[in-house]
Amino acid sequence: MNLKNITEEVIKLSIVVGAFIKKEGENFEYAKVEEKGKNDLVSYVDKEAEKLIVTALKEILPEAGFITEENTVEEGDEELKWIIDPLDGTTNFIHGLPCYSTSIALARGEELLIGVVYDIGQGDCYHAYQGGGAFRNHEKIVVSSTHRVADSLIATGFPYYNFEKMDKYISILMHLMQNSHGLRRMGSAAIDLVYTAIGRYEGFFEYNLNSYDVAAGALIVKEAGGKVTNFSGGDDFLFKREIVAACGIHDEFLDVINRHW
């Protein structure tokens, strides 16, 4: 299996699907929005984009199965799986905020092999494959050289359901507000991760995320020289529903989180 060649095919696909999503967003009507759960929104754009991705990936790698956000294809027991979020940042998309992305990863169990994130609003495609480095528009990228949380800009996401850990989460935010360059909340975990990979952020953390939110971006961070773990510092972040991704501040950053979590 040639990961580089497969990655190039996924990049082309991501750009095509991104163009479809952007065009649909130009005249999108809120009346077309559905609610999957509390504050969990979806539109026909998410579903159609996912169908386009699944159809194309079946051609690229027929032996691979799927884990998808919109469940347009049934998950099987294949060793290789594509992990797909067709539109990460749906709420932004619905409200006309141009911060949303397409995220596609290939994994063998919890081993990430390929990651492609297309930042649709900026027109930038980030990619990585195992052992091959990380890139934006085919130019190599690396994480920030910063080594102190005090000198860092941190990204996160706000919970939109399951507020049981809100007090702990707020205490982490309070500490970081007072002891870093600040916090940002973009609304797309995939974009948060690739911005960490390119050094715009020094770190990103969030809980209650799914594998399709983080799979592609996490590999890109790792291949850009960053470190990605769960909140306990373990490598099993993909299905753990919690993630910490950072440059050289990772250990200090993780310590901050665990003091309040």
C-alpha positions, 0 to 999 in steps of 0.5 A: 500500500503506497501511502503517499499516492493514496494521500494525493488522491485524498487531497484531490478529493478533499478539494473537490468536496470542499468546493461543493460545500463552499458553493452550497454555503453561498445560498444556504437556508437555515430551514434546511437544518436538522437537529441530531441532538441538543445543539448538534446540527446537521444539514443536507450538505453534510450528508451529501458531502459524506456520500461523495467522499465515501463513493470516491474512497471506495474506488481509491481503497476498496478493502477499507471500511468506514467510520463516518459522522453522518452514518451514510455507510455502515461500519464493518469489521475491516482492518483498515478504516477511513475516518471521515468528518465531511463538514467539521464546523457545521454550526459555523457553516450554518451561520455563515462563519467561514471556519469549517473543514473536511477531515479524512483519515485512514487508520489501522485500529488506532494506528493513524496512516493518513490524514487530510484536512481541507480548511475550506474557508482559507482554501488550504489543504493540510496533509500527512502520512505515517513517516512522511512529514506534514504539509500545507499545500505541499509545503512542509510545516512544523509545530511552534518552537515555543516551550512555555505555556506562558508564551503560548496561544491555546485553542479549545472547544466549548462543550455543547452538551454533557455539561457535567464537567463544566466546573473543571473545564472552566477552572482550566480556562481560568488558569490559561487566561491568566497564564498564557497569551490567550485562548481561542475557540474556532468551532472546528477541531480539525482546524484547531489541530492543523493550526497547532501543526503549523504553529499558529497555536502552541496547543489544543485540548478538548473533551467529548470529541469523536474519532472523526473530529480528531483523526486526520488533524492528530496525525498532521500534528504528530508528523509536524513534530508535535505530541498528541495524547489523552488527558492522562498522557496516554497514546489512546486518544483516538477513541478516548473522547479527549485530546491534548495536542501541542508543541514542546509545551505538551508536558507542562500543558498536560500538567495544567489540565490535570491539576484542574481536571 
